[in-house]
């Protein structure tokens, strides 16, 4: 982070939207050098149906998810890239949280930034208003395209058709926000993507409205730090996240004795992640703990055949109340 810039940005963040941002602070004795050249492509978007907010990014740069994408439920999403200044993320969200539209938030931060011409930043607020900036000194091919509730932006691309292709793919794709953002990424790669290749990716989606429990407001929070196919890996993780969400739904249905709904949720999880043995194991535990022995035992048998170590876990679950203290039930489970 260019720390010399931060005090000026903080001052800008405190100003009402209608006031003029302060002039930049006097130059340091040594000239500032923009740091972290995270050249990349990204998307910020609001789902028009659910109001969920998302940001996703791909780059030939290690650990891109730690600096570029920012999102907060009920507030907005930010992508800050090129010669990246991460405080655009934190301060952009602060300004939007205070009620400023994305355009005012971005304008205030750019006005206070003496290095604005090497920045590429996009913001979307909770109402779907977008704002984007591509500085004149971003490495080409560089540019952006904003649409209804979204913006795509890229720099150091193989050719200038990358971001228009992303916009077309996002507009044309059916599905939820994750599906549409991933479609934009596939379109970017089809046009050549980053001139240097691929390395890391990240995707964050937050709920439209905060629940008061921030840990429950992130529907997706996925990062691929270093991979030969980061988009393919990100797609795999999105699918896996959906599977675990179905598992959680199934457990809630079991607790409420909604057996048919539980079966449906567990079946969806198994379809999305058939190779993960732990999913049917915990499904069997949930069913056994609710007296559904006949449904649980075949699941235990299938799990133990694939991973015998799970049989040793059964008595430990009894010790902590995750399975009932029923010797006959436990004996039957261990016999599978």
Order of alpha helices (4+ residues) and beta strands (2+ residues): alpha-beta-beta-beta-beta-beta-alpha-alpha-beta-beta-beta-beta-alpha-alpha-beta-alpha-beta-alpha-alpha-alpha-alpha-alpha-alpha
